[in-house]
Amino acid sequence: MEFNHADLFEGLADAIGDRVAVVVSGPGGAERLTYAELDAHANRLAHHLQAAGVEAGRHVGIQLYNGVEYIATVLAALKIRAVPVNVNYRYVEAELEYLYRDADLVALVYDAEFETRATAAASRAPALRHRVVVGGTSPDAISYAGALEGRPATRGFGARSGDDVYIIYTGGTTGMPKGVMWRNEDLFMAFGGGNPYGDPRGTPGEVIEFAKGCEPLVMMAAAPLMHGAAQMATFIAWWMGGTMVYTRGFDAAEVLRAIEREKVVTINITGDAMARPLADEIASGSYDLGSLRAISSTGAILSGAVRDRLRELLPEAMILDNFGSSESGYTASGVEGSSPESGLRYRPNNARLRVLDDSLRPVEPGSGVIGQVAKTGHIAFGYWRDPKKTAETFVEVDGARWLLTGDIATVEADGTITIFGRGSQCVNTGGEKVFPEEVEAVLKGHPGVFDAVVTGIPDERFGSRVAAVVQPYGATPAVEDLDAHCRGLLSGYKVPRTYAFVAEMERSPAGKADYRWARKVAEEAAAGS
């Protein structure tokens, strides 16, 4: 056995096979599989993929809502040393064609709801020669039930390695999506190493023994499995012998019903886009959430106003704000009392996280020098089919390989890291730098704002101006009120000069902002004013 996700899961299936591994909660109840049942299910699909000609190292796309089929496909691909590739189910035909071709998919498992788009895009992806459709039929694909039928539930697969590749497609907010490539062993270590509360496990056997001795913990991933964070949260739960709960899609009421029904102890969410609807539903409904002890947010802003509201509604639960990325893994935890509005600070969870200056030297604590967050050690090793982006992001410093995350920060005297935001989204207005996350957090503290995305648009005088796309809470707030609110908390140059109001914000299913869309909306608002 190696530090390979398929090896480790099979070890768990043998050791704690009768424990519940996964629950998919829905309006009609819940579907649940034990470790042994999920292993057998994934084995059948793996044998089908092998028979269909999927070889080691080839890429299998997964275009599904949350469900047993999603995580079973991930495991099935890994079992035969193929590479699972997450596909954003909101993509339109042209975006799907790009991803199918860019990822060199040879097989695709997809939900029947996406038939029209998937078939059209697949017809222009020459390498994609095998498709499996879930929940329906297609003349160009085999049904998921048909794929499993008659296949053995036993294993019989070849040896695997910690070097086997795992790809997480990410991005798409500022450019086309990119495939982040990991070694299985590095991915395992970067997301807790089987022990998110301490040092990584020394051997795969220790992971199994630890899980056997753990009291089963029920965890929940509210984000879609097509988001890398939900996949990694699943594995983290399993490495502790726990149960992972999903809902098919994100619906605040259904999520809360699942927490109540399954006695969920911890839930992973993605910033305000999930936290705010959950807070509203908790306030308006009647749910028994006494089991919930921790809400962990990552991947997007959790504003102080929304976090404080959750804390009022759930005084017994910890509200955690974690820092990480598809390239770095989990790297730091938010410092209590800090927020995007007042300066978001994180405490590194290991010594391999640094802030590097423009010369790629570590920033001295308390110096006030601004640099870029970087990590060495267990990190991704590059971007699929993008050597230029790989060379820009993964650099060598003093013989060590570093990931430059793109997050702009400084190091405080106590060693904590203050994050200002993504450098790629920074707005340069008249020479002053504005980080959208700070302005977004302030706007979302206004009672009339449900959601906000801030971006830069062209300005004749200043080069760029700060613009905000706002989804109101009920009636549209007056621009004058928003301006006064911002000026009370922000320097004048950070205050939006253009507002666009929308009925619904465009975000990814994981809650991440779509800055390309926001910029277009803001530019149209500016042109029409």
C-alpha positions, -999 to 999 in steps of 0.1 A, spaced: 0 0 0 12 35 -9 0 70 -2 -24 66 -31 -60 76 -26 -73 43 -41 -49 22 -21 -59 40 11 -96 37 4 -94 0 -3 -75 -4 30 -103 14 48 -129 -7 30 -112 -39 43 -107 -25 78 -140 -7 85 -162 -19 57 -194 -18 77 -191 19 85 -211 44 64 -188 61 40 -212 84 21 -247 98 25 -265 116 -3 -294 135 13 -325 147 -6 -361 156 -2 -371 119 -4 -347 107 22 -311 96 20 -290 72 0 -261 57 20 -233 33 12 -208 17 36 -171 17 28 -174 -19 15 -205 -11 -6 -188 20 -22 -157 0 -28 -177 -27 -46 -196 -1 -66 -164 17 -77 -148 -17 -86 -176 -24 -110 -173 9 -127 -135 6 -128 -138 -28 -146 -162 -12 -171 -138 16 -178 -110 -8 -184 -131 -29 -207 -140 3 -226 -102 9 -233 -94 35 -206 -58 30 -198 -35 41 -170 -27 78 -173 -57 86 -195 -83 112 -184 -118 105 -173 -142 135 -171 -169 138 -144 -198 161 -153 -222 153 -125 -241 168 -96 -232 155 -62 -240 119 -57 -227 84 -52 -219 83 -89 -195 112 -86 -173 99 -59 -175 64 -72 -162 76 -106 -133 94 -89 -124 61 -71 -129 40 -102 -105 61 -123 -79 61 -95 -82 23 -91 -71 17 -127 -45 45 -125 -65 67 -148 -69 104 -139 -103 118 -128 -110 153 -142 -138 175 -127 -160 193 -153 -180 224 -143 -216 214 -150 -226 250 -156 -204 253 -186 -221 260 -219 -213 241 -251 -182 261 -262 -167 260 -227 -173 222 -225 -156 217 -259 -126 237 -247 -123 216 -215 -129 182 -232 -102 190 -257 -78 207 -234 -80 178 -208 -77 152 -235 -107 133 -221 -111 97 -234 -142 90 -213 -169 111 -197 -195 102 -170 -223 128 -170 -258 135 -158 -286 132 -183 -296 168 -177 -265 178 -196 -272 155 -226 -276 182 -253 -245 202 -243 -223 172 -236 -232 155 -269 -226 186 -290 -192 193 -273 -181 157 -274 -187 155 -312 -158 180 -315 -135 163 -290 -118 135 -311 -102 118 -281 -135 114 -262 -147 81 -275 -166 67 -245 -195 82 -225 -216 70 -196 -249 88 -188 -264 88 -153 -302 90 -148 -312 86 -184 -304 72 -219 -286 84 -249 -279 69 -283 -243 79 -280 -236 67 -244 -241 36 -222 -263 40 -192 -246 41 -158 -267 11 -147 -257 -7 -179 -220 1 -172 -221 -16 -138 -243 -46 -149 -224 -79 -149 -191 -63 -138 -173 -80 -109 -174 -63 -75 -139 -76 -67 -107 -57 -74 -80 -74 -94 -63 -42 -105 -26 -36 -108 -2 -20 -84 -4 17 -79 20 45 -69 21 76 -49 33 92 -81 0 85 -99 -15 118 -111 -46 136 -98 -59 166 -117 -82 194 -104 -94 218 -130 -98 253 -115 -102 289 -125 -122 303 -153 -131 335 -135 -104 355 -153 -94 332 -181 -99 296 -194 -99 268 -168 -66 251 -161 -58 216 -148 -37 216 -116 -16 184 -115 -7 166 -83 11 135 -73 -13 114 -52 12 114 -22 17 152 -23 -21 157 -25 -26 134 5 0 153 25 -11 188 15 -47 181 27 -39 169 62 -18 138 57 -45 117 74 -42 139 105 -55 175 101 -48 182 137 -11 174 138 18 158 119 10 137 88 8 99 92 42 82 86 29 52 67 -4 42 49 -8 16 76 -9 42 103 -38 59 84 -58 27 85 -51 21 121 -60 56 131 -93 55 112 -101 22 129 -97 37 163 -116 69 156 -152 74 167 -170 79 134 -174 116 126 -201 128 103 -189 156 81 -206 175 52 -194 192 21 -219 218 10 -200 227 -22 -202 206 -54 -178 178 -58 -167 194 -91 -149 218 -67 -116 204 -55 -123 215 -19 -153 191 -17 -133 162 -30 -105 168 -6 -130 173 23 -143 138 14 -110 122 16 -101 140 49 -133 126 64 -125 91 52 -89 92 65 -105 96 99 -129 67 93 -158 92 91 -190 97 70 -193 123 43 -227 138 36 -237 156 4 -268 171 -11 -272 169 -49 -269 207 -52 -267 236 -28 -300 245 -13 -298 260 21 -330 244 35 -320 209 22 -285 214 37 -299 222 71 -324 193 69 -294 170 61 -275 184 91 -305 177 113 -312 142 99 -276 129 98 -264 147 130 -236 164 110 -207 176 132 -187 198 108 -196 214 75 -174 228 47 -188 259 29 -175 284 4 -177 319 17 -206 343 19 -223 328 -12 -232 298 10 -230 313 45 -255 341 39 -283 318 25 -277 294 54 -279 322 79 -312 334 64 -327 299 64 -316 292 100 -332 325 111 -365 318 92 -368 281 99 -369 257 128 -340 232 126 -323 210 153 -287 219 146 -274 208 180 -249 183 165 -231 210 145 -198 220 161 -178 236 133 -184 256 101 -153 257 79 -151 282 50 -125 282 23 -122 293 -13 -140 327 -11 -146 356 12 -164 350 45 -171 386 55 -171 396 91 -207 407 90 -219 373 78 -196 354 101 -209 374 131 -245 366 121 -237 329 119 -221 331 154 -252 347 168 -274 320 153 -251 291 162 -233 302 194 -221 267 201 -204 262 167 -169 273 158 -167 295 126 -134 287 108 -119 306 79 -92 286 62 -68 296 35 -57 273 6 -60 267 -31 -61 239 -56 -24 243 -61 -13 246 -24 -37 225 -4 -48 236 31 -21 260 44 -34 285 71 -62 293 95 -79 326 100 -70 345 132 -99 351 155 -112 386 153 -98 394 119 -120 399 89 -118 411 53 -132 445 64 -106 451 91 -76 431 76 -78 394 72 -50 376 90 -40 339 88 -18 318 109 3 293 88 -2 257 97 33 247 89 68 262 83 66 258 46 44 288 40 61 322 34 55 356 20 82 363 -7 91 398 -19 98 408 -55 133 393 -52 118 360 -40 132 365 -5 112 360 26 95 391 40 107 401 74 80 400 100 68 434 110 86 451 81 55 462 63 69 449 30 43 435 7 49 403 -12 33 372 -25 22 341 -5 43 311 -14 45 275 -4 71 248 -7 71 211 1 40 192 -8 25 212 -36 11 206 -71 37 201 -98 23 221 -127 -6 228 -150 -17 204 -176 -5 214 -211 5 248 -199 43 250 -195 43 288 -196 19 291 -167 37 263 -149 70 282 -152 55 314 -139 38 298 -109 63 272 -98 98 287 -93 130 275 -77 146 295 -49 178 283 -32 173 248 -46 137 245 -33 106 245 -55 80 271 -45 45 278 -55 36 315 -60 -1 316 -51 -8 350 -65 -22 362 -31 -7 395 -20 2 398 17 25 410 44 39 394 75 29 409 109 54 410 138 38 380 155 42 359 123 6 360 112 0 368 75 -23 396 64 -39 388 31 -49 417 9 -63 397 -21 -55 382 -54 -29 402 -73 -46 393 -106 -78 411 -94 -61 442 -80 -75 475 -93 -48 501 -101 -67 534 -99 -45 565 -103 -15 546 -89 -34 534 -58 -40 496 -54 -74 484 -44 -81 448 -36 -117 439 -44 -121 415 -15 -118 443 10 -144 465 -8 -167 435 -13 -167 427 24 -175 463 33 -204 465 9 -218 432 22 -220 448 56 -247 472 44 -282 459 53 -294 465 17 -267 443 1 -272 406 -3 -240 401 -25 -214 422 -42 -185 417 -66 -160 445 -71 -139 449 -102 -120 476 -122 -133 492 -154 -115 517 -177 -113 553 -166 -100 582 -188 -84 600 -159 -73 573 -135 -67 544 -159 -91 522 -139 -120 530 -116 -135 508 -89 -169 494 -98 -193 473 -79 -219 448 -91 -246 445 -63 -274 421 -57 -298 439 -33 -316 426 -3 -352 434 -14 -354 470 -25 -324 485 -43 -304 507 -20 -296 542 -30 -262 548 -44 -258 577 -20 -264 554 10 -238 528 -3 -213 556 -9 -217 569 26 -215 534 41 -182 527 22 -167 561 30 -171 555 67 -150 524 64 -127 528 34 -102 553 20 -118 575 -7 -99 559 -36 -113 525 -26 -150 536 -28 -168 524 -59 -176 551 -85 -198 529 -106 -226 506 -94 -245 480 -113 -275 463 -97 -285 428 -107 -313 405 -97 -290 375 -93 -252 374 -90 -232 352 -114 -210 329 -93 -196 294 -98 -215 265 -82 -188 266 -55 -196 303 -47 -165 319 -64 -170 353 -81 -171 355 -119 -150 386 -124 -152 385 -162 -190 386 -160 -189 414 -133 -165 435 -154 -188 433 -184 -219 442 -163 -201 472 -147 -189 484 -181 -224 483 -195 -237 502 -165 -210 528 -169 -218 532 -206 -255 537 -199 -251 563 -172 
